[in-house]
Amino acid sequence: MKTTRAYALLSCILATISLAHGLATCISDSEVSGIAQRWLNAFATGGLSTLSSAVTENIHIYDEGASNGSTIPYVQNYTQLYNTIASSAYGGGGVTNVTYDVVFTYHSCDHIALRWQENAYTTDDVGYGSTVKAGKYIEFKGTDLLTIDLASMKVMNATTSSDLLNYYRELGYPLGVWSAN
């Protein structure tokens, strides 16, 4: 019984200290969608200007697909991410009007598991042997595991994986693999 009271008292004290010092508490259910959508919007067409509201200065992004299988983060700070997005259309020069939808999320105190969908239209610059005409609507999905900085409610770490084979099929790349189409 003493242990239970001591635990309850300690919990109250820690909560009071956190509130008094402005330390953030866990992500609330109502905050998850906004955090996830800000993250995705930064990669959408015209979304670069929103990047600073979505990520911390020390953002790290892990994506073995973007780093040829390396487990080292391919982005290690805000400037690298900004330059990566600014250097070419996210998703390549073969698409335009890129938007993202949140398909679903799960979250814990400072983590969000996010299933998303990219929506885009092809341009006449798809390349790589594609015969897809400009203006074709395409979509594909991915999953991001986000770590949130609770003080700023911004993404500070992301591990991402996407359905690139489906994306490449949509773009008309000759993959040499089986297709249901």
Contacts in CASP RR format, 6 or more apart in sequence:
PFRMAT RR
TARGET T0000
AUTHOR 0000-0000-0000
METHOD contacts of the structure
MODEL  1
MKTTRAYALLSCILATISLAHGLATCISDSEVSGIAQRWLNAFATGGLST
LSSAVTENIHIYDEGASNGSTIPYVQNYTQLYNTIASSAYGGGGVTNVTY
DVVFTYHSCDHIALRWQENAYTTDDVGYGSTVKAGKYIEFKGTDLLTIDL
ASMKVMNATTSSDLLNYYRELGYPLGVWSAN
17 23 0 8 1.000
18 24 0 8 1.000
18 25 0 8 1.000
23 150 0 8 1.000
23 151 0 8 1.000
24 150 0 8 1.000
24 151 0 8 1.000
24 153 0 8 1.000
25 150 0 8 1.000
26 108 0 8 1.000
26 109 0 8 1.000
26 110 0 8 1.000
26 150 0 8 1.000
27 35 0 8 1.000
27 107 0 8 1.000
27 109 0 8 1.000
27 110 0 8 1.000
27 112 0 8 1.000
27 148 0 8 1.000
27 150 0 8 1.000
27 153 0 8 1.000
29 107 0 8 1.000
31 153 0 8 1.000
32 105 0 8 1.000
32 107 0 8 1.000
32 112 0 8 1.000
33 102 0 8 1.000
33 105 0 8 1.000
35 112 0 8 1.000
35 146 0 8 1.000
35 148 0 8 1.000
35 153 0 8 1.000
35 154 0 8 1.000
35 155 0 8 1.000
36 102 0 8 1.000
36 105 0 8 1.000
36 112 0 8 1.000
36 114 0 8 1.000
36 116 0 8 1.000
36 146 0 8 1.000
37 100 0 8 1.000
37 102 0 8 1.000
38 50 0 8 1.000
38 53 0 8 1.000
38 54 0 8 1.000
39 54 0 8 1.000
39 55 0 8 1.000
39 114 0 8 1.000
39 144 0 8 1.000
39 146 0 8 1.000
39 155 0 8 1.000
39 158 0 8 1.000
40 100 0 8 1.000
40 101 0 8 1.000
40 102 0 8 1.000
40 114 0 8 1.000
40 116 0 8 1.000
41 47 0 8 1.000
41 50 0 8 1.000
41 54 0 8 1.000
41 100 0 8 1.000
42 48 0 8 1.000
42 50 0 8 1.000
42 51 0 8 1.000
42 54 0 8 1.000
42 55 0 8 1.000
42 85 0 8 1.000
43 85 0 8 1.000
43 90 0 8 1.000
43 98 0 8 1.000
43 100 0 8 1.000
44 90 0 8 1.000
44 98 0 8 1.000
44 99 0 8 1.000
44 100 0 8 1.000
45 89 0 8 1.000
45 96 0 8 1.000
45 97 0 8 1.000
45 98 0 8 1.000
45 99 0 8 1.000
48 82 0 8 1.000
48 85 0 8 1.000
48 86 0 8 1.000
51 78 0 8 1.000
51 81 0 8 1.000
51 82 0 8 1.000
51 85 0 8 1.000
52 78 0 8 1.000
53 154 0 8 1.000
54 154 0 8 1.000
54 155 0 8 1.000
55 78 0 8 1.000
55 81 0 8 1.000
55 154 0 8 1.000
55 155 0 8 1.000
55 156 0 8 1.000
56 78 0 8 1.000
56 149 0 8 1.000
56 152 0 8 1.000
56 154 0 8 1.000
56 155 0 8 1.000
56 156 0 8 1.000
57 77 0 8 1.000
57 78 0 8 1.000
58 76 0 8 1.000
58 77 0 8 1.000
58 78 0 8 1.000
58 156 0 8 1.000
59 75 0 8 1.000
59 76 0 8 1.000
59 77 0 8 1.000
59 78 0 8 1.000
59 81 0 8 1.000
59 155 0 8 1.000
59 156 0 8 1.000
59 157 0 8 1.000
59 158 0 8 1.000
60 73 0 8 1.000
60 75 0 8 1.000
60 76 0 8 1.000
60 156 0 8 1.000
60 157 0 8 1.000
60 158 0 8 1.000
61 73 0 8 1.000
61 74 0 8 1.000
61 75 0 8 1.000
61 81 0 8 1.000
61 157 0 8 1.000
61 158 0 8 1.000
61 159 0 8 1.000
61 160 0 8 1.000
62 71 0 8 1.000
62 73 0 8 1.000
62 74 0 8 1.000
62 157 0 8 1.000
62 158 0 8 1.000
62 159 0 8 1.000
62 160 0 8 1.000
63 74 0 8 1.000
63 159 0 8 1.000
63 160 0 8 1.000
63 161 0 8 1.000
64 70 0 8 1.000
64 71 0 8 1.000
64 161 0 8 1.000
65 161 0 8 1.000
65 164 0 8 1.000
66 74 0 8 1.000
67 74 0 8 1.000
75 81 0 8 1.000
75 84 0 8 1.000
89 95 0 8 1.000
89 96 0 8 1.000
89 98 0 8 1.000
90 98 0 8 1.000
91 98 0 8 1.000
91 118 0 8 1.000
91 120 0 8 1.000
93 123 0 8 1.000
93 125 0 8 1.000
93 126 0 8 1.000
94 122 0 8 1.000
94 123 0 8 1.000
94 125 0 8 1.000
94 126 0 8 1.000
94 127 0 8 1.000
94 171 0 8 1.000
95 120 0 8 1.000
95 121 0 8 1.000
95 122 0 8 1.000
95 123 0 8 1.000
95 126 0 8 1.000
95 138 0 8 1.000
95 171 0 8 1.000
96 120 0 8 1.000
96 121 0 8 1.000
96 122 0 8 1.000
96 123 0 8 1.000
97 119 0 8 1.000
97 120 0 8 1.000
97 121 0 8 1.000
98 118 0 8 1.000
98 119 0 8 1.000
98 120 0 8 1.000
99 118 0 8 1.000
99 119 0 8 1.000
99 120 0 8 1.000
100 116 0 8 1.000
100 117 0 8 1.000
100 118 0 8 1.000
100 119 0 8 1.000
101 116 0 8 1.000
101 117 0 8 1.000
101 119 0 8 1.000
102 114 0 8 1.000
102 115 0 8 1.000
102 116 0 8 1.000
103 115 0 8 1.000
103 116 0 8 1.000
103 117 0 8 1.000
103 141 0 8 1.000
104 114 0 8 1.000
104 115 0 8 1.000
105 112 0 8 1.000
105 113 0 8 1.000
105 114 0 8 1.000
105 115 0 8 1.000
106 112 0 8 1.000
106 113 0 8 1.000
107 113 0 8 1.000
109 150 0 8 1.000
110 147 0 8 1.000
110 148 0 8 1.000
110 149 0 8 1.000
110 150 0 8 1.000
111 145 0 8 1.000
111 146 0 8 1.000
111 147 0 8 1.000
111 148 0 8 1.000
112 144 0 8 1.000
112 145 0 8 1.000
112 146 0 8 1.000
112 148 0 8 1.000
113 143 0 8 1.000
113 144 0 8 1.000
113 145 0 8 1.000
113 146 0 8 1.000
114 143 0 8 1.000
114 144 0 8 1.000
114 145 0 8 1.000
114 146 0 8 1.000
115 141 0 8 1.000
115 142 0 8 1.000
115 143 0 8 1.000
116 141 0 8 1.000
116 142 0 8 1.000
116 143 0 8 1.000
116 144 0 8 1.000
117 139 0 8 1.000
117 140 0 8 1.000
117 141 0 8 1.000
117 142 0 8 1.000
118 139 0 8 1.000
118 140 0 8 1.000
118 141 0 8 1.000
118 142 0 8 1.000
118 162 0 8 1.000
118 167 0 8 1.000
119 137 0 8 1.000
119 138 0 8 1.000
119 139 0 8 1.000
120 137 0 8 1.000
120 138 0 8 1.000
120 139 0 8 1.000
121 134 0 8 1.000
121 135 0 8 1.000
121 136 0 8 1.000
121 137 0 8 1.000
121 138 0 8 1.000
122 132 0 8 1.000
122 133 0 8 1.000
122 134 0 8 1.000
122 135 0 8 1.000
122 136 0 8 1.000
122 138 0 8 1.000
122 171 0 8 1.000
123 134 0 8 1.000
123 135 0 8 1.000
124 133 0 8 1.000
124 134 0 8 1.000
126 132 0 8 1.000
126 171 0 8 1.000
126 172 0 8 1.000
128 171 0 8 1.000
128 173 0 8 1.000
129 172 0 8 1.000
129 173 0 8 1.000
129 174 0 8 1.000
130 171 0 8 1.000
130 172 0 8 1.000
130 173 0 8 1.000
131 172 0 8 1.000
132 170 0 8 1.000
132 171 0 8 1.000
132 172 0 8 1.000
136 170 0 8 1.000
138 167 0 8 1.000
138 170 0 8 1.000
138 171 0 8 1.000
139 170 0 8 1.000
140 162 0 8 1.000
140 163 0 8 1.000
140 164 0 8 1.000
140 166 0 8 1.000
140 167 0 8 1.000
140 170 0 8 1.000
141 162 0 8 1.000
141 163 0 8 1.000
141 166 0 8 1.000
142 160 0 8 1.000
142 161 0 8 1.000
142 162 0 8 1.000
142 163 0 8 1.000
143 160 0 8 1.000
143 161 0 8 1.000
143 162 0 8 1.000
144 158 0 8 1.000
144 159 0 8 1.000
144 160 0 8 1.000
144 161 0 8 1.000
145 158 0 8 1.000
145 159 0 8 1.000
145 160 0 8 1.000
146 155 0 8 1.000
146 157 0 8 1.000
146 158 0 8 1.000
147 155 0 8 1.000
147 156 0 8 1.000
147 157 0 8 1.000
147 158 0 8 1.000
148 154 0 8 1.000
148 155 0 8 1.000
148 156 0 8 1.000
149 155 0 8 1.000
149 156 0 8 1.000
165 175 0 8 1.000
165 177 0 8 1.000
168 175 0 8 1.000
169 175 0 8 1.000
169 179 0 8 1.000
169 181 0 8 1.000
END
